[in-house]
Amino acid sequence: MDTKVGLVATARDELGAVLRAAQKRRPWHYAISGVTTNDLTLASLLRMTPDQTDQLLLLCGLSTKWKPRHGEIQLKNKIQGKPNRHAWELFAVEQNLTEEYFYFYRHKVKERTGDQKVYWLGVGFSIS
């Protein structure tokens, strides 16, 4: 197996293991983007910085590289990723994350983010 393919497979498996454990032990709605200073983030669950989490999600294929539109600011020397809904859905199946207790969603939570749309990962909860 190619080293890069092995690294990606290992990272995906480890992330899946953390999320499966969280379904039982730490159910919550984790922000993947838009919230950075709070326990509501996936980074807090993984005990990583938001930048490290962004890089992990890009490595695992769960985010795509993002280029700011005209007028938006790109942070210098920072890899920016945008969560990929379809990739998360496939990842959930691949990692045996129980569908009724796992979801990927995008919506606003004004008291935390203002008008910015945030990508959320529900672990241990149903969207309905």
C-alpha positions as a printed Julia matrix, in Angstrom:
128×3 Matrix{Float64}:
   0.0    0.0    0.0
   1.24   3.45  -0.88
   2.34   5.45   2.18
  -0.02   8.35   1.43
  -3.01   6.01   0.95
  -2.14   4.26   4.22
  -1.9    7.58   6.07
  -5.3    8.71   4.76
  -6.93   5.36   5.62
  -5.48   5.46   9.14
  -6.61   9.05   9.69
 -10.15   8.21   8.49
 -10.31   5.14  10.73
  -9.1    7.06  13.79
 -11.56   9.9   13.17
 -14.35   7.34  12.74
 -13.4    5.65  16.02
 -13.55   8.96  17.9
 -16.97   9.77  16.43
 -18.36   6.29  17.18
 -17.21   6.62  20.79
 -18.7   10.13  21.01
 -22.1    8.81  19.88
 -22.32   7.0   23.21
 -20.16   9.03  25.58
 -20.28  12.66  24.43
 -23.32  13.31  22.21
 -23.42  16.86  20.93
 -23.85  19.07  17.87
 -20.29  19.97  16.85
 -19.49  22.93  14.61
 -17.1   22.11  11.78
 -16.83  25.71  10.6
 -17.76  29.19  11.76
 -17.24  28.68  15.52
 -13.67  28.64  16.78
 -13.52  29.62  20.45
 -15.95  27.29  22.05
 -16.62  23.72  23.18
 -19.15  23.43  20.36
 -16.43  22.61  17.84
 -15.27  19.34  16.37
 -11.74  20.54  17.19
 -12.62  20.51  20.91
 -13.83  16.91  20.66
 -10.63  15.89  18.87
  -8.51  18.01  21.24
  -6.91  19.75  18.28
  -6.64  23.35  17.2
  -9.12  24.53  14.55
  -6.25  24.7   12.02
  -5.17  21.13  12.8
  -8.77  19.96  12.43
  -9.09  21.74   9.07
  -5.94  19.99   7.86
  -7.19  16.61   9.12
 -10.54  17.03   7.34
  -8.74  18.01   4.11
  -6.46  14.97   4.44
  -9.46  12.68   5.03
 -11.3   14.12   2.02
 -14.11  15.52   4.18
 -13.4   19.11   3.16
 -12.41  20.69  -0.1
  -9.93  23.51  -0.51
 -11.74  26.8   -0.52
 -10.9   29.95  -2.41
 -12.51  33.15  -1.17
 -14.87  34.94  -3.5
 -14.21  38.49  -4.6
 -14.26  40.7   -1.51
 -13.75  37.87   1.0
 -10.55  37.69   2.99
  -8.14  34.79   2.66
  -6.03  34.27   5.74
  -2.31  34.34   5.02
  -0.53  30.96   5.21
  -3.73  29.14   6.19
  -5.27  26.25   4.33
  -8.97  26.95   4.19
 -11.4   24.1    3.72
 -15.12  23.91   3.11
 -16.9   20.81   4.5
 -18.22  18.46   1.83
 -21.68  17.1    2.68
 -21.52  14.17   0.25
 -18.11  13.09   1.56
 -19.42  13.16   5.15
 -22.41  11.02   4.18
 -20.13   8.41   2.57
 -17.76   8.59   5.54
 -20.64   7.86   7.94
 -21.52   4.69   6.0
 -17.87   3.64   5.68
 -17.26   4.09   9.41
 -20.52   2.45  10.56
 -21.76   5.6   12.24
 -25.34   4.9   13.2
 -27.48   6.92  10.79
 -30.19   7.68  13.31
 -27.59   9.22  15.64
 -25.34  11.01  13.18
 -25.99  13.9   10.8
 -24.28  16.61   8.81
 -26.17  19.88   8.45
 -25.71  23.57   7.68
 -27.62  26.36   9.4
 -27.24  29.56  11.39
 -26.99  29.81  15.13
 -27.21  33.56  15.57
 -26.21  33.77  19.24
 -22.89  32.06  18.4
 -22.12  33.12  14.83
 -24.2   36.13  13.81
 -25.38  35.66  10.24
 -22.67  33.24   9.19
 -23.83  29.78   8.1
 -22.15  27.03  10.04
 -21.59  23.39   9.14
 -22.62  21.1   12.01
 -21.94  17.49  12.76
 -24.5   15.89  15.06
 -23.0   13.01  17.0
 -25.37  11.01  19.18
 -28.43  12.98  18.05
 -30.97  12.74  15.28
 -31.71  15.7   13.0
 -35.46  15.17  13.38
